[in-house]
Amino acid sequence: MAKVMAKAAKVSKRKELSKGLLVLAGGLVLTGCGQPAVQVPEPVPEQTASPSTTETPVITPTNWPLQQPPIARNQAIEDKIKALLAQMSPEQKVGQIIQADIASVTPKQVRDYYLGSVLNGGNSAPGRDNRAGAAAWLELADAFWQASTDTSDGRPYIPVMWGTDAVHGHSNVKGATIFPHNIGLGAMREPELMREIGRVTAAEMQVTGLDWTFAPTIAVVRDDRWGRTYESYGEDPQLVASYAPHILQGIQGVPDSADFLKGQHMLATVKHFLGDGGTVDGKDQGDNQHTEAELRDIHGTPYYSAIAAGARVVMASYNSWFGEKMHGYRPMLNDVLVNRMGFDGFVVGDWNGHGQVKGCTPTDCANSLNGGLDMFMAPDSWEKLYQNTLAQVKDGRISTERLDEAVSRVLRIKAEMGLFEQVKPSERPLAGRYELLGSTEHKAIARQAARKSLVLLKNNQQLLPLKSSSKVLVAGDGADHIGKQSGGWTLSWQGSGNKNTDFPNGESIYTGIKQAVEAGGGKAELSENGRFNDKPDVAVVVFGEEPYAEFVGDRSHLAFDDGRALQILTELKALGIPTVSVFLSGRPLWVNPELNQSDAFVAAFLPGSEGGAVADLLFRSPEGEIRHDFQGKLSFSWPAKATGELLNLGDKNYQPQFAYGYGLTYSDKTELAKLSEESGISADQVLNFSRYLHAGKAVNPWQLQLLDKGQVTVVTEPLQKSAGGALEAAATDRLQQEDSVLLSFHKDAAVSLNHAQGVALDLSRQANGDMTLELEYQVVAMTQGKVSVAMQCGDNCKSTLDFSGYFAGMAGKGWHSVKIPLRCFTEANSSFDLTKISQPLLLEATAGLKLQLAKVRLAENEGQGQCGN
């Protein structure tokens, strides 16, 4: 192992971050495009440690390099803006700086309120159908455009823009090409390919009539416990800075070219400004307590290169810096971003992010606009925000000068995009060309990117590449699951609930393996649980994290805590079958037990819709030749412990399992010795906010408890009876051995999920995000009686929902999933406290119910919520 680490360190060696100005200069050189002059400030004393929490640090703009705006203003456009401002009423101006979500606004309201833009959030889609066809998107784009350009009442002609999170391809739309998430793209070490990815994304978006993406994310993630880690290219600011210009110009085109922001190009957004990847404990929307120098040198570096490459929109970040929320922090949004970095576009907010600024709510926030935000993202709060902002303009709390400045910035970008001369979405050159969605050319680019993003961590005894003439067992719950291999922000916000049929142009990892093996005369057998009919020559086990996005993915540790794959690997190893693990994850995780049970191990991250890329690397051609070699190198350091302590290249006492830059090729003869299986964490250090029961077993540190006349029995055995015999819990097979629990109610009783140490959950934010408590279940039998689903918030604090009729109607109908919105519990009991959840599930039933449970977890709503009968 020491040799492995030494080699990895040699491969990935770079100069330690010391003086930020050198790093910034390096980041600018890496952009590969014409750069404006950067004026280096005079050296100033820098803080070497985080300031005392008793002091409020300040931003000193002169500590940041001065970069001139890279794009000269066009006098014709400036004249147009001036003319428009002279024609616009305060009502029309305020409308231009407010963005509403399509789930909460109609085309008529866009016209009536003069709204400048709309967006679709991760769970918003035409007709509230996340899997709506592409034609529905184009039809709705036309409706919004026509409403905004109706000048029959004499208003000025100002078209609306539609923004979306196309973060790894046009990933909200069924049939689109889904690229690997950024963490995998960073592992490619091939920033030039990002131009093609950006170009394809822009083209497929225009097929559906959209003209603005909230991408790319150029966060530099320093704590892998953050739920958005996979949205980052890597932990090294220089790597991220080298990627930003290429993806940006792939989407937007090159500044000063005829097709910049026009033709087959469109508007991009760099996000989130600033410091989102460096919050304390990796908490989403949390507090960044890096020094100003670290904020500049780590998190600011990619913005210099992105702005130099033509970034025209920057999204403000949810995070704060020592308590100052970025959505209203003028020293960063104005004094640094505009006056030092040379940014000359507009700043858009994140989803109701302005409401977190001191003195603000989602519907009332002059402080955010005065602090440098130019456009509010007010998805469901837009109408009251419009009214309050208009009142603040009229009474002077928002000056006319500041309002005009924000409106001018929005109009300037609309003019640069050519929107004032543009035709309606359905009449544009690429509109309605649905054959471009997941086209052969686009799929080939996605497959290439996925192939280059895979990192080979282990290949003992040169097991790989495999002969395509082999008998191959393909196992694991990720083997034939395009949704799982694509991750979050895929058709829906969390990426959950997707079936393979939702990806008509995609292929699973199993499908790709099957094609490769059969072409070589071999045979592939699919078995999720690892059982087989014909003993294989080799097994490929595909497993990993369930899809997630944003705060839902935040973790308190880095232990991979789903033991199903480990069970499969262990059983196969005992049978003498060589095993290849393909690990799907949005971040590095501690998987030493799985690594030890694997002969070869591939970190596949989230490769997207082209699962065949995995087979391209694992299998030789029918002629026995190596088709493709591994080129992926880790863009994040891989942990040797599960504790989640900060682990980044250049840290003191840097001791990863696999160093930044590590990645084997077929020419390497490295033999990975057995790894330590001491995770470094204990049960009381683990708090799973979103997974309570998985594969029929309580997820540590949660306990499944049987409640019988006041007596509590913790389920620890495959067959467990309650103290008085009223209730029985039996481990039962569903898809694999004992992967569910059968609850048989012989008398009135209850079953609950409780934290082993009595820790309470705060689910208030999840409730605001329209999250649900999801139960994956089967009603085996039910006589007439009562069933209720409740949550407990300590003693004498409980909210109960009646599900008697619902479960009765599901008896004998097989496996289903029910999603119970968290808001249902507060609606049922106004005094219910979501900040102190002691039991996320309390299921009470009368005699006769037989309920089989596989999973209990938090999940997104997707409009499927059920509050009871």
Secondary structure, DSSP 8 states (H G I E B T S, - for coil): -HHHHHHHHHHH------SHHHHHHHHHHTT-S----EE--------SS---TTS-----GGGS-EE--SS---HHHHHHHHHHHHH--HHHHHHHTEEEETTS--HHHHHHTT--EEEE-TT--GGG-TT--HHHHHHHHHHHHHHHT--TTS------EEEE--TTSSTTSTT------HHHHHHHT-TTHHHHHHHHHHHHHHHTT--EE---B------TTSTTGGGSS-S-HHHHHHHHHHHHHHHH--TTSTTTTSTT--B--EEEETTGGGBGGG-TT-EE---HHHIIIIIIHHHHHHHHTT--EEEE-S-EETTEEGGG-HIIIIIITTTTT---SEEE--TTGGGGSTT-BTTB-HHHHHTT--BEE-TTTHHHHHHHHHHHHHHTSS-HHHHHHHHHHHHHHHHHTTGGG---GGGSTTTT-GGGTT-HHHHHHHHHHHHHH-EEEEEGGG--SB-TTSEEEEESTTTT-HHHHH-SSSSSSS--S--GGG-TT-B-HHHHHHHHHHHTT-EEEEETTS--SS--SEEEEEEE-----GGGG--S--B----HHHHHHHHHHHTT--EEEEEE-SS--B-HHHHHT-SEEEEEE---SBTHHHHHHHB--TTS----------SS-B-SSSS-----TT-TT---SB-TT--B-TT------------S--GGG---SSEEEETTEE-TTEEEEEEETTEEEE--SSEEE-TTSSEEEEEE-SSSTT-EEEEEESSSEEEEEEETT---B--HHHHHTTEEEEEEEEEEE--S--EEEEEE-STT-EEEEE-HHHHHHHTTS-EEEEEEEHHHHHHH-TT--TTSBSEEEEEEE-TT-EEEEEEEEEEE-TT-B----
